[in-house]
């Protein structure tokens, strides 16, 4: 699983890079097949685990190394 840590500076570089559209702004709901799901985090940018294909392109573009595999 790929996650965004507290070190995130909310620069959106990972959002622009994600081909799966799995990365969302803090507090933003995400949608899968027409069903809305609550935000994973209200405090920072996050990755919706059901949408992430673990390509790791977000890890490569993160300026502060705030995206890690768990």
C-alpha positions in Angstrom: 0.0 0.0 0.0 1.3 3.5 -0.9 0.5 6.3 1.6 1.2 10.0 2.1 2.8 10.8 5.4 2.5 13.9 7.7 5.6 15.4 5.9 3.4 16.3 2.9 3.4 19.9 1.9 0.3 19.7 -0.3 2.1 20.8 -3.4 -0.1 18.6 -5.7 2.8 17.2 -7.7 1.6 13.7 -7.0 -1.9 14.5 -8.0 -0.8 15.7 -11.4 1.4 12.6 -11.8 -1.2 10.0 -10.8 -2.7 8.2 -13.9 -5.2 6.4 -11.7 -6.6 9.6 -10.2 -6.2 8.1 -6.8 -4.9 11.1 -5.0 -7.2 13.7 -3.4 -7.0 16.9 -1.5 -7.6 16.8 2.3 -11.3 16.5 3.1 -12.4 15.7 -0.5 -14.6 12.7 -1.0 -13.7 10.2 -3.7 -16.0 8.3 -6.0 -15.9 4.7 -7.3 -18.5 3.6 -9.7 -20.9 6.4 -8.7 -20.6 5.7 -5.0 -19.0 8.5 -2.8 -16.7 7.6 0.0 -15.5 9.9 2.8 -12.1 11.4 2.7 -9.3 9.2 4.1 -7.8 12.4 5.7 -9.2 15.8 6.6 -5.7 17.2 7.3 -3.6 16.4 4.2 -3.5 15.1 0.7 -4.3 11.4 0.6 -4.3 8.3 -1.7 -7.6 6.4 -2.0 -6.4 2.8 -1.6 -9.1 1.3 -3.8 -8.0 3.4 -6.7 -4.2 3.1 -6.4 -2.5 0.7 -8.7 0.8 1.0 -6.8 2.7 2.2 -9.8 4.8 4.4 -7.5 5.0 7.4 -9.9 3.8 9.6 -7.1 6.8 8.5 -4.9 9.2 9.6 -7.7 7.8 13.1 -8.0 7.4 13.9 -4.3 9.6 16.8 -3.4 9.8 16.1 0.3 9.7 12.2 0.2 6.4 12.2 2.0 5.0 9.2 0.0 6.0 5.7 1.1 5.1 2.1 0.8 3.7 0.4 3.8 
